[in-house]
Amino acid sequence: MPRRTGDNPTTGFRLIHEPARLAIMANLHVMTTAEFMQLMNETGLSRGNLSSHMSKLEEAGYISVKKTFAGKAPRTELALTRKGRDALREYRRT
């Protein structure tokens, strides 16, 4: 059975090492949760860029993405998972 992106430590390092994904991970590390727009402002990424990098991190199991509505407005909330915190800690140690 093929491995998922985050299962190989070397692959995990390369996944996090990309500057935009490292910025996302670092910001989420110091916040319990962050809304999409807040993270977009903190990282300086465009909507499309942030969305693309979020998808890769979510696929690896490093972040969780929760979509809800505040009234009629969509709200996307992101958080680091335990696996993401462990991967970031390993990245920093390496």
MMTF fields as JSON, N, C-alpha, C and O atoms, coordinates in Angstrom:
{
  "mmtfVersion": "1.0.0",
  "mmtfProducer": "UNKNOWN",
  "numBonds": 375,
  "numAtoms": 376,
  "numGroups": 94,
  "numChains": 1,
  "numModels": 1,
  "chainsPerModel": [1],
  "groupsPerChain": [94],
  "chainIdList": ["A"],
  "bondAtomList": [4, 2, 8, 6, 12, 10, 16, 14, 20, 18, 24, 22, 28, 26, 32, 30, 36, 34, 40, 38, 44, 42, 48, 46, 52, 50, 56, 54, 60, 58, 64, 62, 68, 66, 72, 70, 76, 74, 80, 78, 84, 82, 88, 86, 92, 90, 96, 94, 100, 98, 104, 102, 108, 106, 112, 110, 116, 114, 120, 118, 124, 122, 128, 126, 132, 130, 136, 134, 140, 138, 144, 142, 148, 146, 152, 150, 156, 154, 160, 158, 164, 162, 168, 166, 172, 170, 176, 174, 180, 178, 184, 182, 188, 186, 192, 190, 196, 194, 200, 198, 204, 202, 208, 206, 212, 210, 216, 214, 220, 218, 224, 222, 228, 226, 232, 230, 236, 234, 240, 238, 244, 242, 248, 246, 252, 250, 256, 254, 260, 258, 264, 262, 268, 266, 272, 270, 276, 274, 280, 278, 284, 282, 288, 286, 292, 290, 296, 294, 300, 298, 304, 302, 308, 306, 312, 310, 316, 314, 320, 318, 324, 322, 328, 326, 332, 330, 336, 334, 340, 338, 344, 342, 348, 346, 352, 350, 356, 354, 360, 358, 364, 362, 368, 366, 372, 370],
  "bondOrderList": [1, 1, 1, 1, 1, 1, 1, 1, 1, 1, 1, 1, 1, 1, 1, 1, 1, 1, 1, 1, 1, 1, 1, 1, 1, 1, 1, 1, 1, 1, 1, 1, 1, 1, 1, 1, 1, 1, 1, 1, 1, 1, 1, 1, 1, 1, 1, 1, 1, 1, 1, 1, 1, 1, 1, 1, 1, 1, 1, 1, 1, 1, 1, 1, 1, 1, 1, 1, 1, 1, 1, 1, 1, 1, 1, 1, 1, 1, 1, 1, 1, 1, 1, 1, 1, 1, 1, 1, 1, 1, 1, 1, 1],
  "groupList": [{"groupName": "MET", "atomNameList": ["N", "CA", "C", "O"], "elementList": ["N", "C", "C", "O"], "formalChargeList": [0, 0, 0, 0], "bondAtomList": [1, 0, 2, 1, 3, 2], "bondOrderList": [1, 1, 2], "singleLetterCode": "M", "chemCompType": "L-PEPTIDE LINKING"}, {"groupName": "PRO", "atomNameList": ["N", "CA", "C", "O"], "elementList": ["N", "C", "C", "O"], "formalChargeList": [0, 0, 0, 0], "bondAtomList": [1, 0, 2, 1, 3, 2], "bondOrderList": [1, 1, 2], "singleLetterCode": "P", "chemCompType": "L-PEPTIDE LINKING"}, {"groupName": "ARG", "atomNameList": ["N", "CA", "C", "O"], "elementList": ["N", "C", "C", "O"], "formalChargeList": [0, 0, 0, 0], "bondAtomList": [1, 0, 2, 1, 3, 2], "bondOrderList": [1, 1, 2], "singleLetterCode": "R", "chemCompType": "L-PEPTIDE LINKING"}, {"groupName": "THR", "atomNameList": ["N", "CA", "C", "O"], "elementList": ["N", "C", "C", "O"], "formalChargeList": [0, 0, 0, 0], "bondAtomList": [1, 0, 2, 1, 3, 2], "bondOrderList": [1, 1, 2], "singleLetterCode": "T", "chemCompType": "L-PEPTIDE LINKING"}, {"groupName": "GLY", "atomNameList": ["N", "CA", "C", "O"], "elementList": ["N", "C", "C", "O"], "formalChargeList": [0, 0, 0, 0], "bondAtomList": [1, 0, 2, 1, 3, 2], "bondOrderList": [1, 1, 2], "singleLetterCode": "G", "chemCompType": "PEPTIDE LINKING"}, {"groupName": "ASP", "atomNameList": ["N", "CA", "C", "O"], "elementList": ["N", "C", "C", "O"], "formalChargeList": [0, 0, 0, 0], "bondAtomList": [1, 0, 2, 1, 3, 2], "bondOrderList": [1, 1, 2], "singleLetterCode": "D", "chemCompType": "L-PEPTIDE LINKING"}, {"groupName": "ASN", "atomNameList": ["N", "CA", "C", "O"], "elementList": ["N", "C", "C", "O"], "formalChargeList": [0, 0, 0, 0], "bondAtomList": [1, 0, 2, 1, 3, 2], "bondOrderList": [1, 1, 2], "singleLetterCode": "N", "chemCompType": "L-PEPTIDE LINKING"}, {"groupName": "PHE", "atomNameList": ["N", "CA", "C", "O"], "elementList": ["N", "C", "C", "O"], "formalChargeList": [0, 0, 0, 0], "bondAtomList": [1, 0, 2, 1, 3, 2], "bondOrderList": [1, 1, 2], "singleLetterCode": "F", "chemCompType": "L-PEPTIDE LINKING"}, {"groupName": "LEU", "atomNameList": ["N", "CA", "C", "O"], "elementList": ["N", "C", "C", "O"], "formalChargeList": [0, 0, 0, 0], "bondAtomList": [1, 0, 2, 1, 3, 2], "bondOrderList": [1, 1, 2], "singleLetterCode": "L", "chemCompType": "L-PEPTIDE LINKING"}, {"groupName": "ILE", "atomNameList": ["N", "CA", "C", "O"], "elementList": ["N", "C", "C", "O"], "formalChargeList": [0, 0, 0, 0], "bondAtomList": [1, 0, 2, 1, 3, 2], "bondOrderList": [1, 1, 2], "singleLetterCode": "I", "chemCompType": "L-PEPTIDE LINKING"}, {"groupName": "HIS", "atomNameList": ["N", "CA", "C", "O"], "elementList": ["N", "C", "C", "O"], "formalChargeList": [0, 0, 0, 0], "bondAtomList": [1, 0, 2, 1, 3, 2], "bondOrderList": [1, 1, 2], "singleLetterCode": "H", "chemCompType": "L-PEPTIDE LINKING"}, {"groupName": "GLU", "atomNameList": ["N", "CA", "C", "O"], "elementList": ["N", "C", "C", "O"], "formalChargeList": [0, 0, 0, 0], "bondAtomList": [1, 0, 2, 1, 3, 2], "bondOrderList": [1, 1, 2], "singleLetterCode": "E", "chemCompType": "L-PEPTIDE LINKING"}, {"groupName": "ALA", "atomNameList": ["N", "CA", "C", "O"], "elementList": ["N", "C", "C", "O"], "formalChargeList": [0, 0, 0, 0], "bondAtomList": [1, 0, 2, 1, 3, 2], "bondOrderList": [1, 1, 2], "singleLetterCode": "A", "chemCompType": "L-PEPTIDE LINKING"}, {"groupName": "VAL", "atomNameList": ["N", "CA", "C", "O"], "elementList": ["N", "C", "C", "O"], "formalChargeList": [0, 0, 0, 0], "bondAtomList": [1, 0, 2, 1, 3, 2], "bondOrderList": [1, 1, 2], "singleLetterCode": "V", "chemCompType": "L-PEPTIDE LINKING"}, {"groupName": "GLN", "atomNameList": ["N", "CA", "C", "O"], "elementList": ["N", "C", "C", "O"], "formalChargeList": [0, 0, 0, 0], "bondAtomList": [1, 0, 2, 1, 3, 2], "bondOrderList": [1, 1, 2], "singleLetterCode": "Q", "chemCompType": "L-PEPTIDE LINKING"}, {"groupName": "SER", "atomNameList": ["N", "CA", "C", "O"], "elementList": ["N", "C", "C", "O"], "formalChargeList": [0, 0, 0, 0], "bondAtomList": [1, 0, 2, 1, 3, 2], "bondOrderList": [1, 1, 2], "singleLetterCode": "S", "chemCompType": "L-PEPTIDE LINKING"}, {"groupName": "LYS", "atomNameList": ["N", "CA", "C", "O"], "elementList": ["N", "C", "C", "O"], "formalChargeList": [0, 0, 0, 0], "bondAtomList": [1, 0, 2, 1, 3, 2], "bondOrderList": [1, 1, 2], "singleLetterCode": "K", "chemCompType": "L-PEPTIDE LINKING"}, {"groupName": "TYR", "atomNameList": ["N", "CA", "C", "O"], "elementList": ["N", "C", "C", "O"], "formalChargeList": [0, 0, 0, 0], "bondAtomList": [1, 0, 2, 1, 3, 2], "bondOrderList": [1, 1, 2], "singleLetterCode": "Y", "chemCompType": "L-PEPTIDE LINKING"}],
  "groupTypeList": [0, 1, 2, 2, 3, 4, 5, 6, 1, 3, 3, 4, 7, 2, 8, 9, 10, 11, 1, 12, 2, 8, 12, 9, 0, 12, 6, 8, 10, 13, 0, 3, 3, 12, 11, 7, 0, 14, 8, 0, 6, 11, 3, 4, 8, 15, 2, 4, 6, 8, 15, 15, 10, 0, 15, 16, 8, 11, 11, 12, 4, 17, 9, 15, 13, 16, 16, 3, 7, 12, 4, 16, 12, 1, 2, 3, 11, 8, 12, 8, 3, 2, 16, 4, 2, 5, 12, 8, 2, 11, 17, 2, 2, 3],
  "groupIdList": [1, 2, 3, 4, 5, 6, 7, 8, 9, 10, 11, 12, 13, 14, 15, 16, 17, 18, 19, 20, 21, 22, 23, 24, 25, 26, 27, 28, 29, 30, 31, 32, 33, 34, 35, 36, 37, 38, 39, 40, 41, 42, 43, 44, 45, 46, 47, 48, 49, 50, 51, 52, 53, 54, 55, 56, 57, 58, 59, 60, 61, 62, 63, 64, 65, 66, 67, 68, 69, 70, 71, 72, 73, 74, 75, 76, 77, 78, 79, 80, 81, 82, 83, 84, 85, 86, 87, 88, 89, 90, 91, 92, 93, 94],
  "secStructList": [7, 7, 7, 7, 4, 4, 4, 1, 2, 2, 2, 2, 2, 2, 2, 2, 2, 1, 2, 2, 2, 2, 2, 2, 2, 2, 2, 2, 2, 2, 1, 1, 7, 3, 3, 2, 2, 2, 2, 2, 2, 2, 2, 6, 7, 7, 2, 2, 2, 2, 2, 2, 2, 2, 2, 2, 2, 2, 2, 6, 6, 1, 3, 3, 3, 3, 3, 3, 3, 3, 6, 6, 3, 3, 3, 3, 3, 3, 3, 3, 7, 2, 2, 2, 2, 2, 2, 2, 2, 2, 2, 2, 2, 7],
  "xCoordList": [0.846, 0.0, 0.888, 1.816, 0.645, 1.48, 1.35, 0.298, 2.417, 2.419, 1.73, 1.736, 1.135, 0.577, 1.723, 2.807, 1.493, 2.528, 3.268, 4.493, 2.569, 3.202, 3.852, 4.43, 3.788, 4.296, 5.818, 6.407, 6.454, 7.897, 8.519, 8.193, 9.41, 9.99, 10.657, 10.551, 11.334, 11.991, 10.961, 11.133, 9.894, 8.834, 8.171, 7.863, 7.949, 7.365, 8.23, 7.715, 9.542, 10.468, 10.325, 10.212, 10.33, 10.211, 8.859, 8.767, 7.816, 6.481, 6.441, 5.907, 6.991, 6.98, 7.991, 7.765, 9.093, 10.188, 9.804, 10.436, 8.797, 8.34, 7.921, 7.114, 8.454, 8.237, 6.783, 6.494, 5.874, 4.473, 3.89, 3.171, 4.2, 3.667, 4.319, 3.664, 5.585, 6.248, 5.598, 5.406, 5.257, 4.584, 3.219, 2.839, 2.485, 1.173, 1.348, 0.668, 2.26, 2.494, 2.949, 2.474, 3.866, 4.386, 3.285, 3.192, 2.453, 1.349, 0.361, -0.093, 0.021, -0.926, -0.337, -1.069, 0.977, 1.632, 1.4, 1.252, 1.369, 1.208, -0.244, -0.532, -1.165, -2.591, -3.314, -2.918, -4.345, -5.141, -5.833, -5.767, -6.497, -7.134, -6.956, -6.668, -7.127, -7.059, -8.093, -8.302, -8.732, -9.649, -8.838, -7.729, -9.415, -8.755, -8.236, -7.071, -9.086, -8.687, -7.573, -6.669, -7.634, -6.597, -5.26, -4.233, -5.28, -4.06, -3.555, -2.349, -4.466, -4.086, -3.351, -2.327, -3.865, -3.219, -1.875, -0.92, -1.791, -0.542, 0.571, 1.738, 0.205, 1.223, 1.499, 2.549, 0.567, 0.74, 0.434, 0.748, -0.173, -0.505, -1.841, -2.704, -1.997, -3.281, -4.26, -3.861, -5.534, -6.548, -6.211, -6.247, -5.883, -5.576, -4.346, -4.343, -3.294, -2.062, -2.313, -1.912, -2.98, -3.249, -4.097, -3.828, -5.102, -5.979, -5.208, -5.407, -4.339, -3.544, -2.615, -2.529, -1.927, -1.005, -1.773, -1.321, -2.933, -3.774, -4.149, -4.116, -4.503, -4.915, -3.794, -4.044, -2.575, -1.431, -1.195, -0.929, -1.292, -1.082, -2.221, -1.994, -3.426, -4.564, -4.448, -4.709, -4.06, -3.886, -2.846, -2.983, -1.807, -0.761, -1.201, -0.515, -2.344, -2.824, -2.208, -2.301, -1.581, -0.895, -1.821, -1.57, -2.888, -3.85, -5.257, -5.511, -6.162, -7.579, -8.254, -7.888, -9.227, -9.96, -11.436, -12.018, -12.026, -13.448, -14.175, -13.839, -15.176, -15.951, -17.339, -18.056, -17.699, -19.015, -19.557, -18.949, -20.7, -21.267, -21.519, -21.996, -21.195, -21.55, -22.65, -22.373, -23.893, -25.003, -24.964, -25.053, -24.829, -24.745, -23.312, -23.053, -22.389, -20.992, -20.243, -20.313, -19.528, -18.735, -17.565, -16.997, -17.218, -16.109, -15.259, -15.765, -13.96, -13.03, -12.048, -11.353, -12.004, -11.146, -10.102, -10.427, -8.854, -7.751, -7.067, -7.049, -6.508, -5.759, -4.723, -4.916, -3.633, -2.638, -3.178, -3.806, -2.947, -3.285, -2.092, -1.025, -2.279, -1.154, -0.037, 1.139, -0.417, 0.569, 1.319, 2.528, 0.605, 1.235, 2.2, 3.288, 1.803, 2.704, 3.953, 5.066, 3.76, 4.91, 5.824, 7.047, 5.229, 6.025, 6.787, 7.942, 6.152, 6.831, 7.974, 9.046, 7.731, 8.791, 9.973, 11.128, 9.679, 10.737, 11.461, 12.682, 10.712, 11.304, 12.284, 13.405, 11.875, 12.733, 13.972, 15.066, 13.799, 14.929, 15.93, 17.141, 15.43, 16.287, 17.016, 17.79],
  "yCoordList": [-1.181, 0.0, 1.239, 1.307, 2.229, 3.417, 4.259, 4.285, 4.933, 5.796, 7.101, 7.578, 7.674, 9.019, 10.013, 9.671, 11.237, 12.261, 12.453, 12.577, 12.484, 12.799, 11.626, 11.823, 10.402, 9.234, 9.103, 8.558, 9.576, 9.494, 10.763, 11.856, 10.657, 11.858, 12.783, 14.003, 12.242, 13.076, 13.823, 15.007, 13.139, 13.782, 14.862, 15.941, 14.581, 15.564, 16.803, 17.921, 16.617, 17.743, 18.602, 19.824, 17.972, 18.724, 19.418, 20.537, 18.763, 19.356, 20.637, 21.649, 20.602, 21.767, 22.815, 24.008, 22.394, 23.303, 24.365, 25.42, 24.12, 25.113, 26.363, 26.258, 27.546, 28.752, 29.075, 29.454, 28.941, 29.265, 28.289, 28.695, 27.002, 26.008, 26.156, 25.95, 26.506, 26.756, 27.944, 27.914, 28.991, 30.16, 29.777, 30.235, 28.949, 28.495, 27.7, 27.956, 26.743, 25.892, 26.718, 26.506, 27.657, 28.481, 29.342, 29.472, 29.928, 30.744, 29.903, 30.319, 28.736, 27.873, 27.318, 26.983, 27.221, 26.722, 27.654, 27.193, 28.961, 29.912, 30.29, 30.964, 29.868, 30.132, 28.81, 27.79, 28.818, 27.606, 27.287, 26.161, 28.286, 28.178, 29.506, 30.526, 29.491, 30.725, 30.656, 29.605, 31.779, 31.85, 32.062, 32.595, 31.635, 31.711, 33.114, 33.278, 34.131, 35.507, 35.992, 36.705, 35.616, 35.979, 35.377, 36.055, 34.121, 33.446, 34.026, 34.141, 34.381, 35.007, 36.322, 36.602, 37.12, 38.391, 38.178, 38.902, 37.207, 36.937, 36.429, 36.778, 35.611, 35.006, 35.821, 35.661, 36.698, 37.471, 36.675, 37.119, 35.51, 34.67, 35.097, 35.637, 34.851, 35.096, 33.99, 32.965, 34.21, 33.185, 31.844, 30.797, 31.9, 30.668, 29.964, 28.743, 30.729, 30.142, 29.498, 28.358, 30.232, 29.704, 28.438, 27.449, 28.472, 27.313, 26.099, 24.987, 26.307, 25.216, 24.596, 23.374, 25.441, 24.934, 24.287, 23.297, 24.852, 24.246, 22.824, 21.916, 22.637, 21.309, 20.292, 19.165, 20.675, 19.762, 19.42, 18.268, 20.425, 20.18, 19.35, 18.51, 19.584, 18.802, 17.353, 16.428, 17.157, 15.804, 15.022, 13.812, 15.708, 15.062, 14.818, 14.123, 15.388, 15.221, 16.215, 16.029, 17.268, 18.253, 19.348, 19.928, 19.639, 20.636, 20.084, 19.188, 20.633, 20.322, 21.58, 22.699, 21.383, 22.489, 22.282, 21.255, 23.262, 23.18, 24.317, 25.487, 23.962, 24.961, 25.075, 24.085, 26.3, 26.583, 27.861, 28.416, 28.311, 29.574, 30.458, 29.991, 31.744, 32.76, 33.571, 34.481, 33.234, 33.803, 33.181, 31.962, 34.024, 33.518, 33.508, 33.053, 34.01, 34.091, 32.804, 32.332, 32.241, 31.045, 31.389, 32.478, 30.455, 30.648, 29.384, 28.276, 29.564, 28.434, 28.612, 29.624, 27.616, 27.672, 26.561, 25.414, 26.916, 25.967, 25.78, 26.685, 24.602, 24.304, 23.233, 22.404, 23.258, 22.189, 20.946, 21.04, 19.814, 18.546, 18.128, 18.739, 17.096, 16.572, 16.135, 16.389, 15.477, 15.033, 16.235, 16.166, 17.331, 18.541, 19.155, 19.597, 19.184, 19.714, 18.85, 19.364, 17.532, 16.623, 16.818, 16.834, 16.966, 17.153, 18.471, 18.532, 19.529, 20.823, 20.752, 21.316, 20.056, 19.882, 19.122, 19.487, 18.065, 17.288, 18.135, 18.056, 18.931, 19.833, 20.782, 20.967, 21.374, 22.328, 21.627, 22.192, 20.407, 19.66, 19.316, 19.359, 18.979, 18.614, 19.813, 19.702],
  "zCoordList": [0.0, 0.0, 0.0, 0.806, -0.874, -0.931, 0.336, 0.975, 0.68, 1.851, 1.544, 0.409, 2.576, 2.438, 2.527, 2.998, 2.08, 2.0, 3.316, 3.308, 4.444, 5.709, 6.416, 7.485, 5.875, 6.573, 6.527, 7.46, 5.495, 5.354, 5.93, 5.467, 6.933, 7.538, 6.527, 6.657, 5.533, 4.532, 3.702, 3.409, 3.324, 2.564, 3.404, 2.897, 4.684, 5.588, 5.7, 5.732, 5.759, 5.827, 4.577, 4.67, 3.42, 2.157, 2.064, 1.558, 2.546, 2.507, 3.335, 2.882, 4.524, 5.411, 4.973, 5.174, 4.384, 4.051, 3.018, 2.972, 2.201, 1.227, 2.011, 2.934, 1.663, 2.48, 2.814, 3.949, 1.879, 2.165, 3.184, 4.097, 3.027, 3.967, 5.337, 6.359, 5.371, 6.652, 7.354, 8.569, 6.601, 7.188, 7.746, 8.824, 7.029, 7.507, 8.799, 9.793, 8.772, 9.952, 11.153, 12.268, 10.93, 12.025, 12.629, 13.85, 11.777, 12.288, 13.072, 14.138, 12.568, 13.271, 14.559, 15.49, 14.609, 15.82, 17.011, 18.143, 16.754, 17.86, 18.123, 19.112, 17.255, 17.443, 17.653, 17.089, 18.442, 18.598, 17.288, 16.795, 16.728, 15.423, 14.703, 15.33, 13.397, 12.616, 11.506, 10.9, 11.249, 10.12, 8.849, 8.878, 7.742, 6.444, 6.158, 5.798, 6.313, 5.999, 6.932, 6.497, 8.184, 9.144, 8.719, 8.736, 8.345, 7.917, 6.591, 6.377, 5.724, 4.458, 4.731, 4.107, 5.652, 6.006, 6.686, 6.405, 7.565, 8.296, 7.381, 7.561, 6.408, 5.537, 4.285, 3.662, 3.906, 2.682, 1.415, 0.311, 1.57, 0.42, -0.186, 0.507, -1.472, -2.125, -1.728, -1.176, -2.012, -1.701, -2.347, -1.701, -3.635, -4.368, -3.838, -3.684, -3.557, -3.021, -1.665, -1.428, -0.776, 0.555, 0.456, 1.138, -0.379, -0.544, -1.05, -0.561, -2.016, -2.578, -1.529, -1.413, -0.773, 0.255, 1.412, 1.988, 1.746, 2.778, 2.391, 3.222, 1.139, 0.665, 0.843, 1.271, 0.522, 0.667, 2.135, 2.475, 3.001, 4.431, 5.024, 5.894, 4.557, 5.043, 4.575, 5.344, 3.326, 2.783, 3.569, 3.754, 4.032, 4.823, 6.263, 7.014, 6.651, 8.019, 8.986, 10.199, 8.475, 9.322, 9.83, 10.887, 9.094, 9.551, 9.402, 8.596, 10.192, 10.032, 9.497, 9.858, 8.648, 8.046, 8.346, 7.994, 8.996, 9.368, 8.664, 8.845, 7.859, 7.113, 7.729, 7.88, 8.078, 8.65, 8.003, 7.087, 8.493, 8.041, 9.251, 10.286, 9.112, 10.095, 9.42, 8.638, 9.729, 8.966, 7.583, 7.443, 6.553, 5.183, 4.662, 3.548, 5.468, 5.035, 5.388, 6.523, 4.415, 4.724, 5.628, 5.546, 6.481, 7.415, 7.386, 7.568, 7.155, 7.13, 8.279, 8.373, 9.145, 10.324, 10.221, 9.914, 10.479, 10.365, 11.709, 12.542, 11.909, 13.126, 12.819, 11.93, 13.556, 13.448, 14.131, 15.186, 13.556, 14.201, 15.062, 14.996, 15.858, 16.647, 15.703, 15.96, 14.608, 13.622, 13.046, 12.822, 12.808, 12.295, 13.291, 12.92, 14.561, 15.614, 15.723, 15.843, 15.682, 15.746, 14.539, 14.678, 13.355, 12.133, 12.179, 11.758, 12.685, 12.791, 13.805, 13.588, 14.907, 15.922, 15.318, 15.536, 14.56, 13.908, 12.857, 12.722, 12.126, 11.128, 11.816, 11.341, 12.912, 13.642, 14.198, 14.192, 14.672, 15.236, 14.126, 14.346, 12.949, 11.826, 11.31, 10.359]
}
